[in-house]
């Protein structure tokens, strides 16, 4: 029931730490790449070293995104945290290669070539959209919240948020002019598609309309948005699903209305955290309906009364929620509704999740089952005490 239509593979075997990782050999060279200590028992840490400041890997060539290395660095064994950057990069690259097949790497390369064919031909309408500019993109209240010092920033961010339902946070985010420009940019891209007859990939298998912003050059801007803003919000509200270690994203626009998608069925997102911002235009209907957060095992369980919630879109306003929060979109009955979505993912959390049995920190049904077990245990204990008192009295 993921929105991209792909079933996730899970491994529920317990583990106290990530699997052992082979350490690549290294003898040092004139480029300053030192040796990686040889020890087959090295494991990535289960918990990140939060006070460690990771390095930037933007200038190093790799089949993996630079942000992924920065995120993974906090999980390195203690004796690797302070070795030179090239050594860490080489070590982490071998870790990642172990968990990605050659077929997956080939798909990534083909997608890069697909993007290059688009960006080498498509001419942007507004080039200012392709580099994040907080002053021009965001409303003042959103920007100001992130300008607070380190001691007060979390509270400052919380102050601009409302929580209309458990785990769903709403806030004013985008300037009207930015929304207008982004809608115009997407329309310009669609015009280019029509003129060139270029066959594009749609955002996911559930949406027949819309465009992947990353594919025509906005990937760097959206990565900056995730890294500088969304990851901080997620660290506050969604640390239990890897919000502190978001390292990749999928950014796209969806369109609803006449001659577009009408509604969106009940699903979960292929993300740890989802940002959803309405860009406009004028419309009726299209409310989102939420029905609680679930793990794979409990995906089709009934929603509890407190988990049932409907949200009405307002242009420029955003909501943010866990990707596993079940939801859908009601029919857009008039006009046209366009939304920006940013699926934020954590490769570290996805690896850790394979080795967990239960998810009581975020799955509503796991929590309900735990409460039920506790209630049964308490009831059984009471009955045992009553029987003991009765026998003593007799």
Secondary structure, 3 states (H helix, E strand, C coil): CECCCCCCCCCCCCCCCCCECCCCCCCCCCCCCCCCCCCCCCECCCCCCCCCCCCCCCCCCCCCCHHHHHHHHCCCCHHHCCCCHHHHHHHHHHHHHHHCCHHHHHHHHHHHHHHHHHHCCCCCCCHHHHCCCHHHHECHHHHHHHCCCCCCHHHHHHHCCEEEECCEEEEECECHHHHHHHHHHHHHHHHHHHHHCCCCCCCECCECCCEEHHHHCCHHHHHHHHHHHHHHHHHHHCHHHCHHHCCEEEEEEEEEECCCECCEEEEECCCCEEEEEEEECCEEECCEEEEEECCHHHCCCCCCHHHEEEECCCCCEEEEEECCEEEEECCEEEEEEEEEEEEEECHHHHHHHCCCCCCCCCCHHHHHHHHHHHHHHHHHHHHHHHHHHHHHHC
